[in-house]
């Protein structure tokens, strides 16, 4: 049994609203029959709305990693060329996954933590016949939010499939899969969707279906074949639309969360998260602490940069041990999730100030909170 319960300011999992947790404690219901099929398609329609697509969306038992794996598994044949856009180290998560399916991967060079130059992307795409471009929407390792619309426009010019990892952005910022031209939207539920871990989400465009259907069988298993998921959903639509035993309690929790998110609107949620970010960063500036990513590119998460000589693990341990606050690794503070509030941001700033003073830095007592009144909602 785990010990104390920290307040979570990590970039996922987030703390879940009580009404979502209540669904997890319901008695188990079967994942088939007409009643469940009706619930399943209700959830599916809300996911389509959230992703901004009229095409197929699949909630699948698993993590966001599975969402990315299953999308690549059906289209990447050994030897296919894949271009990866990210701010992470070369050979990061998306690159490694593509290589595991035999792809020849190119990590696109661009200035870290800055928007992708569309002309540079087009120049890179001209250099080879790329089957897919892989990128993040929100890179939770840094807090950087990519402009997917611009990236997608470049990909369309070369008829290249675009896969977007939206694991830590879906439900927190608008996503327009069809309007932008995204072919695979890969996400999960434990970040901006305010649910316990357990479900992967995959949106598939009509263009992607064309490629999937034309790709020779790659023999990567029934579970990893999106065509099987599609065929089951169509053929057994009214009784058993999910290909496997679905995690029904997780699905009911997701249904509750989706209703709440769509009722309020993603734009309103984003405005709240941006305000909490400005609140936090003003306090950090009061203490002369830096940020890894410029404020305008980091609406959901702030990566804090401490002075030379301070390793991020030490203040992280300080916040957890003395204030029961758990921040990300390295020192990242999430300002998304329904339970995150001004009180959480205030406590984080007080705790960081306490740490800085304990290490002998010239931070006047109470300075972290100076001028924050104007950022309160």
N, C-alpha and C positions, 0 to 999 in steps of 0.2 A: 504494500500500500504506500502511495506517495505521501510525502509530508505536507508542508505548508502549501497553500494555494497562492501563487504569485498573481498580481495583476499583470495581464498580458499586454505588452506593447511591442510584441514581436510581429514580423510580417506574415503571420499565420503559423499555427491556427489562431484565430481570433476568439475572444470570449463570445459565447452564444447567448442570444436573448432567451429569457425564461420560456416564452411560448414555443420557441424552436426546440429547446431541451425537453419540454413536455412531450413532444411528439416522439422523441427517442425512447420514452418510458412507456409508451402505449403497448398493449398486448399485440403480439405479432399477427399480421393478417396475411393471407395467401397472395402470392404474386401472380395470380391468374383469376379467371372468372370475369364476368362483365363489369362488376363493380370496380374491380381493380383496374381494368382497362380504361374505364372512364377517368379514374384518378390519374393514371399514367399519362393520358393524352392531355389532360388539363395541365399537368406539370410541363409537358412537352411544348404546349402552346406558349406558356409563360417563358420558357427557355428561348423559344424562337423570338419572342418579343425582346427579351434582354439582349440576345446576340444580334438582333437586327437582321433576321433572315426568314425567308419563306421556305427554305430548304430543310433537310433532315437534321435533327439534333438527337444525340443519343446520350442518356445518362447511364453510365456503366460502372459496376462495382470496381473500385480501385482508386488510385491517386491520380494527380495531374500528370505524373510521369507516364502512366498507362495511356492517358489521352494522347500524348505526343507519340508514344510508341505505336499505338494502333493506327494512327493517321499515317505515319511513315511506312508501316509494315505492308500496306497494300499497294504502294506505288513505287517504292525505291527498290530497284533491282541492282544486283552487284554491278559496279562500274558506272552507275548513274552519277552525273555531276550535280553537286548541291552547293549552294552559296549560303553562308551563315552570317547574319548580322547580329552583333552583340557588343557589349562593353566588357564582357568577362574575359578571362584568360583564353588564349587560343586553345582549342580542344576542350571547350566547356561543354555543358550539358547537351545542348542541341547538336553540337558537332560530334560529340561522342556517340549520341544515339544514332545519328545518320551513318557514322562509320560502322556501327554494329550491324547494320543491314547491308554493308558492302559498298556504301557510297564513296565516291572520291570527293572529299570536302575541301572547299576553299573558305577560309575565314576572311571576310572582307575587312580591309584595313580602313579605318576612319578614326577621326579624333574622338577619344573617349569622352563620354558624358556630354556629347554635343549631338544635335540633330543630324540625321543622315543627309548628306548632300545628294539630292535626286540625280543630278548629272553624273556624280561620281558612281552612284549605283548603276546607272545605265551603262557607263563605261566599263564597269566590271562585268555586267551581263553580256556585253558585246564580245568579251574575250573567250567565251566558251558557250557550249550548248547546255545550259543548266536546266535540269528537270524541275527543281524546287528551290525556292528561297525560304529560309527558316529565320524567324526572328521572334523577339519578345515584344509584347505590348508594353508591359510594365516589368522592368528588371528589378526584382525584389532584392538582389544582392547589392544594389546601389540606390534604388528609388527612382531611376531614370525612366521616363515615359516616352516611348517612341511615337513618331507620327506615322501611323499605319496607313493612312490615306495616301500620303506621298509615296511610301514604299510600294503600295499596291499598284499605283498608277504606273510606276516604272516596270513592275513585273508584268502587267497587262501588255505593255509595249512589246514584250518578248515572249508572250504566251507561256509564261513560266508559272507554275503552281506556287502559291504563297501559303505557308503554314505559320500561324501566329500562336505563340504561347501566351494565353491571356489568363494564366492561373491566378495571378495576384492582382488582376485589374477588373475582370468581369464583375459587374454589379457595383463597382466603385467609380468607374468613369464610363461614358457612353462608348458603345461598340456597335459599328454598323457593318456587319459582315457583307451583306449584299451590295450596299451602296459603295463601299470602299473597294470591293473585289477581293475579299479574303476567301481562300479555298478551304482551309481547315482552321477552325477556331477551337483551340484546345484549352480546357480549363478544369477547375475542380471547385469544391464547395466550401472549403474551410478557411477561406480568406475573406474577400469582400462579400461573399454570400452568407456569412454568419452562421455556418452549419458545422457540426462535427465532421472530421475527415471521413471519407469512405466512398465518395462518388467522383468519377471522372466524367467530364462533359466534352462531347465532340460534336461540332457543327461541320457539315460537309456540303460544299457548294455543288451545283449542277455540273459545273466544269470539272470538279474533282471526281464526281461520279463517272463522267465520261472516261477519264484516265483510269480509274479503278476498274471499270468494266473492260477496258481494252488491254490491261496488263495481264500477262500470262500468270497462271497460279504460281504463287511463290512459296506455297507449302509452309506457312508460318503458324499454322494452327487455326482451328475454328474460331476460338475466342478473339483472335487478332485479325479476323477478316470482317471488315465493315460491311461487306456485301451480305454476309450471313445475318448481321444485325438488321440491315435494311429489309431483307427478304422476310425474316420472321415478323418484323413489325407490320409489313404489308399483308402477309398471308394470315396471320393470327391477330389482326388488329383489334378485334372485339372480345378477345378472351385471354391472350397470352402475348402481348406485344413485345415483351423483353425476351431476348434469346436465352437467358439463364435465370437462375433464382435471384431475383433482384432484392437488394437490401431495402425492404419495404419501410422500415422505420426511418432510415436515412432519407428515403424519398418523401415521406410525409413531413419530415423536418424541412426539407428543401421546398416543398410546396408552401409551407407556412412562411418561410423566409421570402420566397419569390413574391407572394401576395403583398407582403409588407413593403418590399423594395419597389415594386411596380406601382403601388398605391401612392407612395411618396414621390417617386420619380428618381431616376439615376442622376439627373442634373442637380436636384436638390441635395442628394447625398454627396456628390462631388463638391458642391459649394461648401458644405459643412466640413468636409475633410480638408479642403483648401484653407478654410478659416482656421481650423485647428493647427494646420501646418504653419500658417503665418504667426499664430499665437506662440507656438513652440519656438520657431526660428527667431522671433524677436527676443525671446528670453535667452536663447543661445548667443545671439549677437551681444546682448548685455554683458555676457561673460567672456566675450572675445573668442568664442569657439567657432570653428569653421564648419562648412558643409561640403560633402564630396560632390554634390550635384547642385547646379544653380536652381534657385527656388522655383523658377517658372517651369522647370522640367521635372519637378518632383512633387506632385500634388498629393501623393498617398503616403510617402515615407521620407524620412530625413536621416541621412547617414552623417553622423557627427564626427568631426575631425578634432582631436585633442592636440594640445601643444606637443612639440617634440619631447621625447623622453617618457611620454605617457602611453603605455600599451592599452588598447581598448579593453582588454580583459579585466584590468584592475577596476576601472569605474563600473564596468558591467557587474562584477562581483559585489561591489559596494552597494549598488542599487538593489540587487537581489537580497543581499544579506541584511541590510539595514532598513530598507523601505518596501520589501516584498514586491519590487517592480522587476519584471523580466523584459529586457530589451533584446534586440537581435544580435547576431554574430556576423561580421564585427559590429560595432556599436551603431545600431539602427533603431530608430523609434518610429513605429507605425502610427499614423493618425487616421487609420481607416478601421471600420468595424462599428456596429451599432452601439456597442457598450463603451467605446472610447469617447472621452468627454474632456471638457476644459479642466475638470478636477484631476483627471489622469495626467494631462499635460502640465498642470500646475505642480503636481506632486513630483513629476519627473524633473522639472526645472529646479525645484527646491532640493531634490536629492543630488542633482549634478552640482549645484552650487555648494552643497555640504561637502561633496567629494573634493571639489576644487579648493575650498578653504582648508580642508584637512591635509591637503598636499602642499599648502603654503603659497598657493597662487593668490595674487592680489585681486580678490573678488569681494567687494564690500557686501556685508550682510544684507540680504534682501534685494540685492541689485538684479537678480534673475527675473524678478516679477515687476520691475519698474516699467511703467507705461503700457501694461497689458490690458488696461480697462477698455481701450478702443478696439481690442480684438475679440471681445466677448460678444456672444450672439444674443 
